Amino acid sequence: MRAQPMQVLPVAPGSHVPLRRHVRHPREILTLVIAIIVSLLLLLAAVNEVTVAIDQERAPDVYALALVFAPLLVWFARGQLWALQRLNGIKLTAEQFPEAHAMLVDAAGRSGMSYVPDAYVVLGNGVINAAASGHGFRRFVVVHSDLLEVGGAAREPDALRFVIAHEVGHIAAGHTSYWRILGTFASQWIPLVGSTLSRAQEYTADNYAHALVPHGARSAMATLAGGKYLGRSVDVDAMADRAVTEPGFFVWISNAAGTHPVLLWRMHALRDRRRPGRLLWRPREPWLWGPASAPGAYALPAMIGFSPTPMPEAALPDVPLPPALTPLSHSAVPVRRDSEGQEPHATRPDPTIPTREDERWRP
């Protein structure tokens, strides 16, 4: 018996290409080409090392053997990873976690994909993370259980929607392809080469998520910074501003060595939509979050009909938001004063005024 096939969507083949061209980081292809060239050079060196070792009747270098047998190693590792998710994970379906499954179907359909990737929930043990991978023609998303808790109706459903769209973006952009991973396999061992490509791919996936769920960017970044309990208390604007004011050699090293952009730079890139995220050099100027754009304001291909997911009417404020979105202020809460005009002690907020902790404040 074979594994159940992925859900098919009624989308014309190639419908994902226009969006991919629009949101792909402009340096991703360049870094991909460099990574492939470096990997090929290392592969040639590895083949030469194995050939010389055979002639000299000695054991070849273990790294050279790994490169020579990379096609088999990559295929085996991806197959084992898929099997582990199927055996240990909770599969998202219309019956099991239907809200998250609907987010997955929505992201796949509006990304122009002709299928819905499988998705599994695995035990997070406090880790807020998700990933996308594949094996053969199969593609799947893995979501840690703590992140799924964040997406509950009482917390930040838009954060979960954004993260799922991010992982679907990896698949739609071709980042999970066997041939791409094999072609750049050796570049992961070279400083800056493989990590820079990975950061460019992360920015591309963020662009997918922002195109589909722009209103989820802020809460997703806050969750990544503060976790599932403190996320709602994180001032994302303050963190994004610090991307400009945190210079230094070790700041550069920390970003350059990572497979993901450092969080401050990532927040800044999601806030400043005038230019792509920075790969090696920190942002130079601040930018304010703007109000949510109308669905037709995005420069996305009209032939596919992309548009941001509309927010529920109950979540929309009665008063238009200012250009710079600011957190809800408690200054409107009345404070009792004594006869001399002093504030003897803090008083309870007026129950008729929604506060950040009040569910009426949330969508």
Secondary structure as GFF3:
##gff-version 3
##sequence-region A 1 363
A	DSSP	beta_strand	7	8	.	.	.	ID=ss1
A	DSSP	alpha_helix	17	23	.	.	.	ID=ss2
A	DSSP	alpha_helix	28	55	.	.	.	ID=ss3
A	DSSP	alpha_helix	62	68	.	.	.	ID=ss4
A	DSSP	alpha_helix	70	88	.	.	.	ID=ss5
A	DSSP	beta_strand	90	91	.	.	.	ID=ss6
A	DSSP	alpha_helix	98	110	.	.	.	ID=ss7
A	DSSP	beta_strand	115	116	.	.	.	ID=ss8
A	DSSP	beta_strand	118	122	.	.	.	ID=ss9
A	DSSP	beta_strand	130	135	.	.	.	ID=ss10
A	DSSP	beta_strand	138	144	.	.	.	ID=ss11
A	DSSP	alpha_helix	145	150	.	.	.	ID=ss12
A	DSSP	alpha_helix	157	172	.	.	.	ID=ss13
A	DSSP	alpha_helix	178	183	.	.	.	ID=ss14
A	DSSP	three_ten_helix	186	189	.	.	.	ID=ss15
A	DSSP	alpha_helix	193	212	.	.	.	ID=ss16
A	DSSP	three_ten_helix	214	216	.	.	.	ID=ss17
A	DSSP	alpha_helix	217	230	.	.	.	ID=ss18
A	DSSP	three_ten_helix	231	233	.	.	.	ID=ss19
A	DSSP	alpha_helix	236	245	.	.	.	ID=ss20
A	DSSP	alpha_helix	249	256	.	.	.	ID=ss21
A	DSSP	alpha_helix	263	271	.	.	.	ID=ss22
A	DSSP	three_ten_helix	295	297	.	.	.	ID=ss23
A	DSSP	three_ten_helix	313	315	.	.	.	ID=ss24
A	DSSP	three_ten_helix	359	361	.	.	.	ID=ss25
###
